[in-house]
């Protein structure tokens, strides 16, 4: 499943895959991605990465840093 999202002039409209928080459990994912939960949606823009820490918090890395 995917949804169109706008990421500004640099990227424009993109068909973005939709994932679940549990998708972050096994590996780090790279944006663009929409992470949907029952009560919220996390927008992960292009060039960002996300993973879960030891307490299941979503940790987002912006740009090239680690």
Secondary structure, 3 states (H helix, E strand, C coil): CEEEEECHHHHCEEEEEEEEHHHHCCCCEECCEEEECCCCEEEECCCEEEEECCCCCEEEEECCCC
